[in-house]
Amino acid sequence: MDNESFLFWVLLATCLLHWLTVLLLLRRVCSTKNPLVWHLLNGAVGLLAIQKTYGVFIPYLELNPPPLNGVSTWLGFGVAGLLLGGIVRMSPFLYLLQRNNELLAVIEERNVIILQFHERIARALQKIQMALEVGRPTTFIVEQVAEMSEMLQVFLENLKAGVLLGNKFEVALKTLIEDLSRDASFPIMVHVDPACEDHLSREQGAQLLHIVREAVRNSVQYSHANKGQVSAKTTPTDTVIEVSDNGKGFEVDLVRAQGHGLGNMVNRAKKIGARLKIHSQPSKGTSVCIEVPLNEALSESSHSASKVDSSLNPSKHVHVG
């Protein structure tokens, strides 16, 4: 191989490194909230990639192409390597920034949960105090205490299960899966359509999180999978939550007879008018799908708001988002 051919292959490698850097930058642009700096950097690297690509095609476009310059070619290769290495080295730092934003969102959600719970307890106590002052019947006061006790019980149950639902279903779902993933031997990916929380009431969101928790725990404990996925999306007729893995699967009828929390999942789905579907076959993985009709979601939102937060505002619809 003569020197000219060798320099040509170096130029081709330079071109490929530039385009690989462009692809990495494009991926980063899609996952950042401040894309301007990445667009500028991507534009600069893109121009370099186009320039080097043109240099590769010169021999095919001209009858007497100019000879390749060794210094220029090697400098271009060095620049391409440094750019790619810099982007790769920056990735962990950028991941930490993204992770920091996610943690801040979780902290904000938990502050919302604490504030909402505090307000509900304060309203309930105020209602009991007013009932005592005006001499309401003992049965009424007992009912109010029982309602507050039920409120506390539900809150503690959710807290124990890791179901922390504030105003954003997406944050709550991702936080739950992250907590459950610590005990998993395989990665669990989460994809959430932000529009879902616009169609779910607080009660529906909480019950869905409990169902997802049970389904993911079963997958972690029994599936022997090497990857799993949780997705939430909105169709024209339903809000659909799906938990799937590529594990060993099972006979659905047999598991229904043995338990594995399936009865609890079915009961929770019924409470919110949802359909629970389980698809599984031995050696073909498992999929648990929960479908909440949109019209059911709207009516449930109104019912849940008037029942749980009547002391705050009887006509208020409490949404997850």
N, C-alpha and C positions, 0 to 999 in steps of 0.2 A: 504494500500500500504506500503510494507516494505521499509527500507532505501535503499536497493540495487536497487529496481525498481525505486524509486524516483531519485536516482543518474543517472540511465540509461536515464530517460526522460530529465534530465538536460544536459546530454551528447548529446542527440539527438538535443535539442534546440541549444546547442553550435555549433554542426555540421551545422545546418540550418543557423545560423547567419554567420558563416564563408562563406558558399556558397553564401549567399545574398551579403556579402561584395565583394566576387569575381565578381559577376555579375555587381555590381556598378562600380568596378574598370575597368572591361572590357568595360563598356559603356563609361567611362571616357577616356580610351585609344583610342577609336574610334573618339573622338572629340578633341583631343589635338595634337598640333604640336610637342611636345616634349615627346614622349611616353616612353622613356627609364626608367625614374623614376617610371612610372606607371607599366611597365612590371616587374620591380624588386619587387615593393610592391605587385603586383598581384601574382607573383611567391611565395613570402613568405606566403601570406595568403592562396594561393592555397595548399601549402604543409601542413599548419595547418589544412585546410579543409579535405585533404586526410587522415591525421593522425586521426582526430576525426571521420571521416567516417569509417575508419578501426576499431576504438574502438567500434563503434556502432555494427559492424558486428562480432566482436569477439565471442559473445555468440552463434552465429549460425555456426561459423567455428570450434570451439573447444568444445570437450565434457566436459572439466572441465575448463571453462574460469576463469582467475584470478578475484578476487573481485575488484570492483571499489573503488578507493581511493577518499574519500570525498574532501580532500583539493585540490588534483590535478584536480578533476572534476569541482569544483567551481572556481578555478583559471582559468581554460580554458574558462569557461562561462564568467568570468569577462574580459579576454583578448578579446574574441569575441565581447562582448558588446562595449568595448572601441574602437576597430578597426572600427566597424560599425558606432558608434557615431562620431568618428573622420572624417570618409569619408563623412558622411552626413553634418557635420558642415563645411567641406571644400568646399562643393558644391557651396554655394553662392559666395565665394571668387574666385573659379575657373570660375564661370559664369562671374564675373566682368572682369577677365583677358580676357576671350573670347570676351566679349562685347567691351573691350578696343581695341582689335585687329580689330574688325569690324568697330569701329569708326575711327580708324587710316586709314583703307582702304577707308572709305567714304571721309575723309579729303584729302587723296592723290588723289582720283578721282576728287574732286572739284578743287583741284589745277591744275590738268591736264586740266579740262574744261576751267578754267580761262586763262591758258597759251595758249591753242589752240585758244580760241576766240580772245585773244589779238593778236596772230600772224596773224590770218585771217584778222582782222581789219587793222593791220599795213600793210599787203600786199596789201589790197584793196586801202588804202590811198596812198601807194607808187605808185601803178599802176595809180591812178588818177593824182598824181603829175607828173609822167613821161609823161602822155598824154598831160597835160597842157604845159610842157616844150617843147615838140616836135610839138605842135600845132595841135593835133588831132582834128577831127571834134567835134562840140558841142554835136552831137547826141551820139557819143561814150562815152563822159564824162558823159552825162546824164544816159546812160545805166549802167555805172560803179557805179554811185551814187545810182541808183535804186537797183542794185544788193546788194550793201552794206546795203541799207535800209531794203531790204528783209531779209538779214542775221541777222540784229539787231532785226527785228520783230519776226523771228523764235526763236532767242535766248530768247527774253523776254517772248514769249508765252510758251516756254518750262520751263523757270524759274518760271513763274506764276503757271504753272500746276504741279510743283514739279518734272519735268522730267529733271534730271541732268545726262547726259550721257557722260562719259569720255571714257576710254579705256576698261572698264569691264562692260559688260551687266549684269552680275550676281550682282555686287555691286549696280548698278543703280536700278535694279528691287527690290532687297531686301530693299533698302533705300526708294523707293517709297511706297512699301507695309507697311513698318513700319510707315511712315508718315500718310498713310490712316487708319492704324489700330487704331490710337489715337481716331478717331471718331466712331469706331466700338464697339458694345456691345458683340462681340464674337471674339475668337482668329482666326487669319488667318495664316496658315502655308505656308511656301515658300520652294519649292524644285527646284533647278536649276542645270541642267547638265552643267558643265563648258565648255563642247565642243560646246554649242550653239553659243557662241560669235565668234567662228571661222567661222561660216557660215552666219553671219549677217553683213550687211553694217551699217554704221552710220545712214543713213536715215531709214533703216528698224528697227533698234533698237529704234530710237526715236518714230516712228509711233507705234510700238508694245507697248511701254511704255504708250503712250497716250490711246491706246485701252484698255490695262489692267487697267489703271486708271479709265476709264469710267465704265468698267465692275465691278470693285471692289466698286466704289462709288454707283452704282445701287444696288449691293448686300448689302452694309452697310445700305442704306436708305430704301430699300423696301423688303428685303428677310425675315426679322425676323428669321434669322438662328441662330444656336448656335455654328457653326463652319464653316470655309471656308478654301479654299486651292488654292494656285497659283503654278503651276508647269511649268517648261520649259525643254524640252528634244529634242534630235535629233534622228530621225528615218532614215533609209536608203534613204528616199525620201524627207523628210520634217523636218523643225524645227517647233515644235509644242508648243504653249503656251496655257495653259488651266486655266481658272478661274472658280471655282465651289463652291457651298455652299449646305447645306442641308435644305434650307429655304422653304417657302410656295410655291415657283414656280409661274408660270403664263402662260397665253395663249400667245404664241409667236406672233400670228397674231394680237392680240389686242394691245400688247405693241408696235408692229411695227407701228401700226396706231397712237398710242398716242405719240411716241417719245422715251423718256428716253435715248436720246443720241445714239440710235441705228443707225440712219442715219450717224452720224459722225464716228462711229466705222466702218461701211460698207465702207464709202469713204476712210478712212485711210487704210483699208485693201486693197482696190483696188489700191491705190497709190504704194504699194510695191508688188503687184502681189500675195497677200495672199488670202486664203479662210477663211471666217468667218462663223462659225457654232454655232448655239444656240440651245441647247436641254433643254427643261423645260416642266414640267407638274405641275398642281396644287398639292400641298402637297408632291411633289417629288424632290424638289430642282431644281437648275439651273446650267448649264454648258455652258460656252462660250469658244469656241475653235478656235484658229487662227493657220492656217497651212501655212507656207512659204516654197514653193518648193525649194530644195537646188540649182537646176540649176538657178532658178529665183534669188536666193540670190546672186549667184556669178555674174550674169550679172548686177544686181542692184548695187552691190558693185563697179563694174568698172564704171558704169554710174554715180553713186553718187560721186565717187572720182574725175572724170574728170570734173563734173559740179560744185561742191562746192569748191574743192581745186585746181583748175587748176592753180591758181597763185602760188601755192607752188610747185607742181610737177605734170604735166599733166598725167604721166603714173603711178602714185601711186594709189594703191587700199587702201581705208580707211576702215578698219575693226573695229568692236566694240572691239574685243579682241586682 
